[in-house]
């Protein structure tokens, strides 16, 4: 993908090792916490192309990317990390 087409909004579908895409349930709730709708959607994540673009153009260093990743996932996996 040319650099001029890459931006931070790029998303990619997340796939399993067998090549099939992962699906999830998107739940929309109102202010009271009541479920308005549930839809099955493909799980998408920020594009690795954008991360590579930042590193290639020296806009970000690899350590910056790792720091951002760890700060997002450390609270989610703190029990597993502490068990290591």
Backbone torsions as a table, in degrees:
resi	resn	phi	psi	omega
1	UNK	NA	129.7	179.5
2	UNK	-64.6	149.5	-178.4
3	UNK	-55.2	-35.9	-176.1
4	UNK	-69.4	-12.2	178.3
5	UNK	-97.4	-6.2	-176.2
6	UNK	-95.0	131.2	176.1
7	UNK	-147.8	171.3	-173.9
8	UNK	-67.1	-14.7	179.0
9	UNK	-85.4	-3.8	179.6
10	UNK	-60.7	131.0	178.6
11	UNK	-124.5	150.3	176.5
12	UNK	-130.6	147.4	176.9
13	UNK	-73.5	139.5	-179.5
14	UNK	-90.4	130.3	-178.1
15	UNK	-117.8	157.8	176.3
16	UNK	-82.4	168.0	177.7
17	UNK	-57.6	-26.5	179.8
18	UNK	-82.5	-0.3	176.1
19	UNK	96.3	-9.9	177.5
20	UNK	-80.7	152.6	-177.6
21	UNK	-85.4	146.0	179.8
22	UNK	-83.0	134.5	177.6
23	UNK	-111.9	152.7	177.8
24	UNK	-140.6	169.8	179.1
25	UNK	-103.8	121.0	175.2
26	UNK	-92.3	120.3	-179.2
27	UNK	-109.5	126.6	177.0
28	UNK	-111.5	127.1	-178.6
29	UNK	-118.7	156.0	175.3
30	UNK	-87.1	-174.1	-177.0
31	UNK	-63.5	-25.9	-178.9
32	UNK	-85.8	-3.4	-179.5
33	UNK	87.6	8.0	178.6
34	UNK	-82.0	140.8	-178.4
35	UNK	-73.9	124.5	177.2
36	UNK	-90.9	-45.3	179.7
37	UNK	-154.5	155.4	174.5
38	UNK	-132.8	126.6	177.9
39	UNK	-133.1	144.5	176.5
40	UNK	-87.8	127.9	-177.8
41	UNK	-136.8	158.0	173.4
42	UNK	-72.2	138.0	178.3
43	UNK	-77.1	129.9	178.8
44	UNK	-123.9	148.5	179.3
45	UNK	-132.4	164.0	177.6
46	UNK	-56.8	142.5	-174.4
47	UNK	-69.7	133.9	174.0
48	UNK	-66.8	-23.7	177.8
49	UNK	-61.1	-38.5	179.7
50	UNK	-67.1	-41.0	178.4
51	UNK	-63.7	-44.5	177.2
52	UNK	-61.2	-40.2	178.2
53	UNK	-59.5	-45.2	179.8
54	UNK	-61.9	-41.4	-179.6
55	UNK	-70.7	-43.6	-179.6
56	UNK	-62.2	-37.7	-177.7
57	UNK	-89.7	6.4	179.3
58	UNK	61.6	23.6	175.2
59	UNK	-78.5	-23.2	177.1
60	UNK	-147.2	149.6	176.4
61	UNK	-100.0	159.5	-179.3
62	UNK	-55.8	-38.6	-179.8
63	UNK	-63.1	-33.8	176.5
64	UNK	-64.2	-41.8	179.7
65	UNK	-64.8	-45.8	179.4
66	UNK	-63.7	-39.0	179.1
67	UNK	-63.6	-42.8	178.6
68	UNK	-64.4	-43.7	179.1
69	UNK	-60.2	-50.1	-176.7
70	UNK	-66.5	-35.8	-179.8
71	UNK	-68.1	-25.4	177.6
72	UNK	-83.1	-37.5	-172.1
73	UNK	-97.7	-16.6	180.0
74	UNK	-60.4	-46.0	178.3
75	UNK	-63.6	-33.0	-178.8
76	UNK	-71.7	-33.0	-174.5
77	UNK	-119.0	28.3	-175.7
78	UNK	-62.4	-36.6	179.4
79	UNK	-63.9	-46.4	179.6
80	UNK	-64.0	-40.2	180.0
81	UNK	-65.0	-42.3	-178.9
82	UNK	-68.6	-24.8	179.2
83	UNK	-79.5	-11.5	-178.9
84	UNK	-72.5	NA	NA
